[in-house]
Amino acid sequence: MRRFAFIVCGLLAAATYLSAQTAGTAKLAGTAKPPAAAQAASPVMVIETEKGTIEIQLFQSEAPKSVDHIVALANKNFYRSQRFHRVETSVVQFGDPQSRDMTKQGSWGTGSSYNPIGVVELTKRKNVRGMVGLAHSGNAKLADSQLYILKRANPTLDGQHVVVGQVVSGMAVVDKLERADMLKMVTIKAAGQK
C-alpha cells in the first residue's frame, strides 16, 4: 500500500511540474518570436512561357517592400504578354511593358511601371545561378518592374541589386529562352500551393 501511495504521489508531483512548465512556456510564447516554420510562407511567382514554366520562390521576409511591389504588379497582370527583352549567356531579363510591341524593340529595356519602389532592401544573398533580382540603371532606389534571372553567378551584382527570389523550378527553361520569347502568364501562389 505504501508503495502504491508513493507512486501516486510521484505521479501527482510530476503532473504538477509539467503543468507549471506548460503554463510558463505559454506565457513566454506570447512575447517570443514564432519559429520560422510558423511564419507565413513566401509567395511563389509562376511564369508560364512558350518554352515551359519557371517558378521563383520570393524572399518576402528579406525584401518585403520589393516583393510586395512585384506581387502587386503580377496580380494586376502587368507582366502578362511581355517578352524577355534581354537574353545573354549569363542573364535573362523581363519587366518592360514596351516589349509587348515588336515595333519598339529598339527601346526595350527602358520601360517600367513608372512607380519605383523607392527603397533598397539589400540582403546577404549572393548573385549565383538561379537568383532573381531587381534590375535598375544605376540607382537601386529607382528599381521598379524589371527583373533579372541569372544563368550563371555574377558577384559584381552583389550589394548593387536587391535579390528578391530564386528559381526553384524551371532553370532548364531559363537556359532555353531567347530574346522576344513571351511571358504568356505570370501568377502568384502561396508556398506549398499546387
N, C-alpha and C positions, 0 to 999 in steps of 0.2 A: 504494500500500500504506500509506504514511504517513497519507494522508487517511482510509482505512478504519479504521486503528488509532485515529486521533484521534476519529472518530465513535463508535467502540465505547467508548472511554474516557469520552467525554462522556455517552453513554447510561448507562453504569455509575454515573457520578457523580450523574446526575440521579435514577436509581433509588434509590441510597443515601440521597440527600437526602430524597426523598419517603417512603421507608420510615421515616426518623428522625422526619419531621414527623407521620406517621400514628401512630407509637408515642407521641409526645408528646401528640397530641390524645387518644388513647385513655386515657392516664394522667390527663389533665385531666378527661376526661368522667366519671370516677368520682367527682370531687369537685364538679363543677358541677351546677347545676340543669338538668334536662332542658328542652328547648324547650317552649313552650306546646302545640305540636301533639302532642308526645309524652305530655303529661299526660293522665290519664284524663278522658274527656269527661263533662260533666254530664248527669244524667238529665233526661228529659222527662216531665212529668205530662200524661197524656191524659185529658181529661174528656169523657165522652160524655153529652150532654144530649138532651132531647126535640127541641131545635131545631138540633142539629148537634154537631160535635166541636171542642173547644178544646185546643190544645197549648201547654204552658208549658215553656220552657227554664229549668231551675232553676240558680241560681248556686251550685253546690256549693263552688267554691273560695273564694267570698266570704263565705258564711254556712253553713259546713259543719254545725254542730250543728243549726241551724234546718232546713236542707234534710234532714238525716238524720232528724229528728223527723217531718217531713211525709211523707217517703218511707216510713218505718216505718208510719205511720198508713194511708197508701194501700195498702200491701202487706197490711195486716190488714183491708182492706175497710171501714175506718172511714167513709169518705165515701160509700160506695155507698148509693143511695136517699135521700140527704139532699136538701134543697131549698135553693135560693137564698133565704135569709131576708131579705136586704136588696138591693133594687134601686132605685137612684136615677139621676138623669140623669148623674151623674159616676162612679158606682161600683156594682159588684155584690159581694156577699159571701156566703160559704158556710163550713161547718165546724161547725155546731151540730147534734149528733145529735138534739136535740129537734124539729128541723124535719121529721123523718120522720112526726111525729104532727100531723095537721091540727088537732086539738082544742087544741093547745098554742101556737097562733100568737101569742098574747099574750106568751109568754116566749121566742120565737125570738130568737136572738142572744145569749142569756145562758149557753148551754151550751158545753161543750168536751169534750176527752178527760180533763180534770181531772188532767193531768200536764204542767204548764207547762215550757217549755224551760229557763227559769232563767238564760239569758244574753241579752245584747243584742249582736248582731253587725251593727252599723250599717255600711253601705257608703257609697261616694260616689255611688251610683246615685240619680238623681232620680226623683221620683214623676210620671212622664209617662204618657200614654196607653199602655195595654197592660202597665204594670208590675203585679207581683203582690207583695203584702206581707202581713206578719203583723198581723192586727187585734188590738187589745187595748183595754181600757177605762181607760187612764191609766198603766199600769205595764208598760213593754215587757218586763220580766223575767217577767211573767205571761202573755205571749203563748203560745198553745198551738196549737189546731187550726184556728182561723178565719183565712181568707184573704180578701183583697180583690183585685179586678181593677179597675184604673182605666179608665174610659171617656174621661176627659179628664184633663189634668195637674192636680195638686193639690200645689203647692210647700209648703203648710203641713204636709204629712206628712213632708217631708224632715228627716232626723235624729230623727224621732219613732218611726218604724216600720221594722222590718227588711224590706228589699226582698229577696225570695227568688227572684224569677224574672221572666220576661217572656213575654207571649203571642207565639208565633212563627207561629201559625196559628189562625184562628177568631175574630178580633176582630169580624167581622160577626155571628157567633153571639152573642158577648157583648153586642153592641148590641141584639139582639132579645130578650134574656132578660127575663122578668117575675118578680115575686115569686112564690114557690111552684113555679117550674119545677124539675124534678127532675134531679139528677145520677144518671143511670142507672148509670154505672160510672166509676170513677177508677182508672187503672192507671199504672204507671211503666215507661218503656222507656229503654234506653240511647240516647244521642245517635247518630244515624245509623241506628238500627234502624228498619226499615219496619213 
